[in-house]
Amino acid sequence: MSVRTADYDYSLPNDLIARYPATQRDGSRLMLLDRSKQQITHLRFRDFVDLIKQGELVVLNDTKVIPARIQLPERNAEILLLEQVDRLTWRCLVRPGKLFLKDLIFSVQGWVGTVIEIVDGGDRLIRFDRPIDLDKVGNMPLPPYIMRAPEALDRERYQTVYASNTGAIAAPTAGLHFTPDILARLPHEFLTLHVSVGTFKPVRAAVITEHKLHHEEFEVTEAAARTIQSADKVLAVGTTTVRTLETLAQRFNEIRPSKGVTDIFIYPPFRFRRVNSLLTNFHLPKSTLLMLVAAFAGREFILEAYSEAVKERYRFFSYGDCMLIR
């Protein structure tokens, strides 16, 4: 298996990047990949319930996205809240960097912020004069490739219908296709992994093994761990669910109740210990997410499937279509 970053690239026309969600959550297309037969089938997400096998448990990530993007009128500036350090202080990505110098004081809708430190990688520690009300100040942190400002509809649609544990700065997008009705018809369980910017940072190293993921916080409750551990087969919804389950399987050789952080980087070759099937969206070229999916399905088969998706004009990335890998 290749560890060259360039071997996880593919060509994608810009007009196939989904800039808005499907009209209905379950209206997206679903590409079914059969690993044993190396076979591709084109379906709709509404077919998903009928694909669930006897004894199979669907595991989903119930993290909830915070409105973490704060826009300032000055120089088209922007802050992305990454992590809350204490009651008043946040670690942030900022743009443009030359504006946010140490000791800069700025205001946004009545809150006053101060850049108190520039930390590793250029992130800023920003302290506000009082706890910031993100529902008033923030917008949903849509990924840059969507290439539009957040709108009112994104408050609902860039969030799963089962989101309950606040803390992510990006949605676990494979879950965006589910409706309450579909969920009610599935044997399912939840875990939590708060998606952070590390998952989406580009791989700049020429060799995969030289790239390091940022840590992300996760939690699996005692009841969830018991259900997942005893399941005959596990269908993971999204790469974040895979990373949580495989982290626990690596550490304990089983799914135990646990709360902590993970920086697991899954790429070929990788032995999956708990996940049997994977529902996932289509991911960016040369991304860590594409590498994880390639580890699960095989690099050549995945790139063949992506080529087929381009040909069949599937919609790509966060608001796009999905694939189920068996």
HUFEN-V392510 format. One record per backbone hydrogen bond with DSSP energy under -0.5 kcal/mol. CO is the residue of the C=O (numbers start at 0). NH is the residue of the N-H. E is the energy in kcal/mol with one decimal. If there is no record, write none. Layout:
co->(CO | CO)
nh->(NH | NH)
e->(E | E)
This chain:
co->(2 | 3 | 4 | 5 | 7 | 12 | 13 | 15 | 15 | 17 | 23 | 24 | 25 | 27 | 28 | 29 | 29 | 30 | 30 | 31 | 31 | 32 | 32 | 33 | 33 | 38 | 40 | 40 | 42 | 43 | 44 | 46 | 46 | 47 | 47 | 48 | 52 | 54 | 54 | 56 | 56 | 57 | 58 | 59 | 59 | 61 | 61 | 63 | 63 | 65 | 65 | 67 | 67 | 68 | 68 | 69 | 71 | 72 | 73 | 76 | 77 | 78 | 78 | 79 | 82 | 82 | 87 | 88 | 88 | 89 | 90 | 90 | 91 | 92 | 94 | 95 | 95 | 98 | 100 | 103 | 105 | 107 | 110 | 110 | 111 | 112 | 113 | 113 | 114 | 116 | 116 | 118 | 119 | 122 | 123 | 123 | 124 | 124 | 125 | 126 | 131 | 132 | 132 | 133 | 138 | 139 | 142 | 143 | 150 | 150 | 151 | 152 | 152 | 153 | 155 | 159 | 163 | 164 | 167 | 170 | 171 | 172 | 173 | 174 | 178 | 179 | 180 | 181 | 182 | 185 | 186 | 188 | 190 | 191 | 192 | 194 | 195 | 196 | 196 | 197 | 201 | 205 | 206 | 207 | 215 | 216 | 217 | 218 | 219 | 220 | 221 | 222 | 223 | 224 | 225 | 226 | 227 | 232 | 233 | 233 | 233 | 234 | 235 | 235 | 237 | 238 | 239 | 240 | 241 | 242 | 243 | 244 | 245 | 246 | 247 | 247 | 247 | 248 | 253 | 257 | 259 | 261 | 263 | 264 | 269 | 276 | 277 | 277 | 278 | 279 | 281 | 283 | 285 | 286 | 287 | 288 | 289 | 290 | 291 | 292 | 293 | 297 | 298 | 299 | 300 | 301 | 302 | 303 | 304 | 305 | 306 | 307 | 308 | 309 | 314 | 315 | 316 | 320 | 321 | 322 | 322 | 323 | 323 | 324)
nh->(207 | 6 | 7 | 8 | 285 | 15 | 16 | 17 | 315 | 318 | 26 | 27 | 45 | 44 | 321 | 31 | 42 | 32 | 323 | 33 | 40 | 34 | 325 | 37 | 38 | 33 | 31 | 42 | 29 | 46 | 47 | 49 | 50 | 50 | 51 | 51 | 55 | 231 | 232 | 58 | 234 | 188 | 236 | 61 | 190 | 163 | 164 | 166 | 167 | 67 | 140 | 69 | 80 | 70 | 138 | 78 | 76 | 75 | 76 | 71 | 94 | 69 | 80 | 92 | 84 | 90 | 127 | 84 | 85 | 125 | 81 | 82 | 123 | 79 | 77 | 98 | 99 | 100 | 103 | 114 | 112 | 110 | 107 | 112 | 128 | 105 | 115 | 126 | 102 | 118 | 124 | 121 | 122 | 118 | 91 | 125 | 115 | 116 | 89 | 113 | 133 | 135 | 136 | 137 | 68 | 141 | 145 | 146 | 153 | 154 | 154 | 155 | 156 | 157 | 158 | 162 | 165 | 63 | 65 | 172 | 174 | 175 | 176 | 177 | 182 | 183 | 184 | 184 | 185 | 187 | 57 | 59 | 61 | 218 | 194 | 168 | 198 | 199 | 200 | 200 | 203 | 4 | 209 | 210 | 261 | 193 | 259 | 191 | 257 | 224 | 225 | 226 | 227 | 228 | 229 | 230 | 230 | 56 | 235 | 275 | 276 | 58 | 237 | 278 | 241 | 242 | 243 | 244 | 245 | 246 | 247 | 248 | 249 | 250 | 251 | 252 | 253 | 252 | 255 | 219 | 217 | 215 | 265 | 266 | 271 | 235 | 279 | 324 | 237 | 322 | 316 | 286 | 202 | 290 | 291 | 292 | 293 | 294 | 295 | 296 | 297 | 301 | 302 | 303 | 304 | 305 | 306 | 307 | 308 | 309 | 310 | 311 | 313 | 312 | 320 | 17 | 319 | 281 | 30 | 279 | 324 | 32 | 325 | 277)
e->(-3.3 | -1.4 | -2.0 | -0.9 | -3.4 | -2.0 | -1.6 | -0.6 | -3.2 | -0.5 | -2.0 | -0.7 | -0.5 | -2.7 | -2.2 | -0.6 | -3.2 | -0.6 | -2.5 | -0.5 | -2.4 | -0.8 | -3.3 | -1.3 | -1.6 | -2.8 | -3.2 | -0.6 | -2.3 | -2.2 | -2.3 | -0.5 | -0.6 | -1.6 | -0.5 | -1.2 | -1.9 | -0.7 | -1.7 | -0.6 | -3.1 | -2.1 | -2.7 | -0.6 | -2.3 | -2.9 | -2.1 | -2.3 | -2.0 | -2.4 | -0.5 | -0.6 | -2.5 | -0.5 | -2.5 | -2.8 | -0.6 | -1.1 | -2.0 | -2.4 | -2.1 | -3.1 | -0.5 | -2.5 | -0.6 | -3.2 | -2.6 | -2.2 | -1.5 | -2.8 | -3.1 | -1.5 | -2.6 | -2.9 | -2.9 | -1.3 | -1.0 | -1.7 | -2.1 | -2.3 | -2.9 | -2.1 | -2.7 | -0.5 | -1.9 | -2.4 | -0.9 | -2.5 | -3.3 | -0.6 | -2.8 | -2.0 | -1.0 | -2.8 | -3.0 | -0.7 | -2.5 | -1.2 | -2.5 | -2.0 | -1.0 | -1.1 | -2.3 | -2.1 | -2.4 | -2.1 | -1.7 | -1.7 | -1.2 | -0.6 | -1.3 | -0.9 | -2.7 | -1.9 | -0.5 | -1.2 | -0.7 | -2.9 | -2.7 | -1.6 | -2.1 | -1.5 | -0.7 | -1.3 | -2.5 | -2.1 | -0.8 | -0.9 | -1.7 | -0.7 | -2.8 | -2.4 | -2.7 | -2.5 | -0.9 | -2.7 | -1.0 | -1.1 | -0.9 | -0.5 | -0.9 | -2.3 | -2.0 | -2.4 | -2.2 | -2.6 | -2.0 | -2.2 | -1.8 | -2.7 | -2.0 | -2.0 | -2.8 | -2.7 | -1.6 | -0.7 | -0.8 | -2.7 | -0.6 | -2.4 | -1.8 | -2.6 | -1.0 | -2.6 | -1.6 | -2.5 | -1.9 | -2.5 | -2.8 | -1.6 | -2.0 | -2.4 | -2.0 | -2.3 | -2.9 | -0.5 | -0.7 | -1.4 | -0.9 | -3.0 | -2.7 | -2.1 | -0.6 | -0.6 | -0.8 | -2.6 | -0.5 | -3.2 | -2.9 | -3.2 | -1.1 | -1.3 | -0.8 | -1.8 | -1.9 | -2.2 | -2.3 | -1.9 | -1.4 | -2.6 | -2.3 | -2.5 | -2.5 | -2.0 | -2.3 | -2.6 | -2.1 | -2.2 | -2.4 | -2.2 | -2.1 | -2.4 | -2.8 | -1.0 | -2.8 | -2.0 | -2.4 | -0.8 | -2.4 | -2.7 | -0.5 | -3.1 | -0.6 | -2.0)
